[in-house]
């Protein structure tokens, strides 16, 4: 189901999106000299938004008027013959809408507001909002999110269980530095299917950084997930999530009498300052549990937790690695809310794939609560914080500009 080439159209991503106001665009689009100045200024400020061959020279190719918006759109031709359209950031891809009209509804989509509700409040029909949302998923998640920073070295990964028209699928989800870097559906939770799904992250990551390989990935205990990551990145270190071991204990042990003291001792072990201290505290936890009056099931879960001491302790050798899945879980709660309030996924696998990818980009770029932004040095969303940069004060225009050329660095061959 997951295929790293599906997101890229047969003609490639050839639209350059630049932060140009509507007034500036209206004055420059019919004036070749003024339009060249806009392009040259944009290239000096943000060369990463342009195709690799732009610096070698270009010429203005032609102009056409959008039937949907009634605005002229210019194309340029590079020295290698490739043609690129130039779209101002106040227009959505494919001229489907103006950003001013789409910004509010797409912001509400990050809270799981269903499409029929958007149509009731903002007009149009539910399918138009669905198509507008899914259209964002055609861009590279990694390439759009990571623009002026390195890819995170320490990742988290898990599979979100979801349905497409009642049939179960698994969304292979990857998070790094608070940003969603991959959401790909797999028809089953087998190693081969998960390798294909997580392989999209590898393909997009190496489009950005040719030598991309994460140092660590925090995962749960599912063997197929481990096998998939080791197949894709043989040298990656897999860190077992401590939180999952604790949740196994809590699931049926929270009503038992010794649970409060057990909880305290488990998390005291987790916060041990060194690997040696961690192993010692887990040994003491096991000895204490054996003396307590608790159910056989609860004692078995404690034994399992303590028996994985070496797996959990691996993280001490990799500072920056994630010992729990908290960062991933925060993002997946939003994913679950989005799909649950929309009655899960529907339609073709390709459309559902775009839906998931669009959710990821909206999660990376939609603004935080102002208090959260203040706590993050004024950066207003995960992608801004990771890059230390924003292209535009409007969050949706910031996303669209970041998705210039579909977020891809390498071009696919096409007829000009």
Buried (B, 14 or more C-beta within 10 A) or exposed (E): BBBBEBBBEEEBBBBBBBBBEBEEBEEBBEEEEEBBEBBEEBBEEBEEBBBBBBEEEBEBBEEEEEEEBEBEBBBBBBEEEBBBBBBBBBBBBBBBBBBEBBBEBBBBBBEBBBBEBBBEEBEBEBEBBBBBBBBBBBBBBBBBBBBEBEBBBBBBBBBBEBBBEEEEBBBBBBBBBBBBBBBBBBBEBEBEBBBBBBBBBBBBBBBBEEEBBBBBBBBBBBEBBBBBBBBBBEEBBBBBBBBBBBEBBBEEBEEBEBBEEBBEBBEEBBEBEEBEBBBBBBEBBBEBBEEBEBEEEBBEBBEEBBEBBEBBBBBBEBEEBBBBBEBBBEBBEBBBEBBEBBEBBBEEBBBBBBBBBBBBBBBBBBBBEEEEBEEBEEBBBBBBBBBEBBBBEBBBBBBBBBBBBBBBBBBBEBEE
